[in-house]
Amino acid sequence: MVRYTATSVICFVISEIVLTILSLAGWTYLSSVLVATAVSTVPSYELNRRWAWGKDGKRDLWKEVAPFWLLAFVGLAFSIWAGDFATTVTRHDHFSRLVTTGITDSAFLGSYAVLWLGKFIIFNKILFVHHPEDLPPALDGRAGVPG
């Protein structure tokens, strides 16, 4: 749980930095969040797989990679909705770009937080489960000799 949380924080910071820079540069929310998600999903997958769940070896495209990216883009769809809602609200009140960016980033953070627990359960119970064939052979107690 600690490593998953740390991975989430690291990747959220990456996403938020990219989102903020692109938003302040005048990019639309949609294009900013698409790029932010794509950029952060790569380290998210690797950190979750290798560091948080301790899996190494061959990656399975259909059992791990594709579902991970699908979850990332389900989260993206939710954050797009949240950001679009925040942008619509701020546009009607004519806030400055800085205030609009802050409100939109907060909506992004809120959507990220909502999905955090659900993704943990999916990663832990489905996606990065250690299958017996993935584990090293058990030792029989004789000085490191496989049983």
Buried (B, 14 or more C-beta within 10 A) or exposed (E): EEBBEEBBEBBBEBBBEBBBEBBEEEBEBEEBBBBBBBBBBEEBBEBBBBBBBEBEEEEEEEBBBEBBBEBBBEBBEBBBEBBBBBBEBBEEEEBEEEEBBBBBBEBBBBBBEEBBEEBBEBBBEEBBEEEEEEEEEEEEEEEEEEE
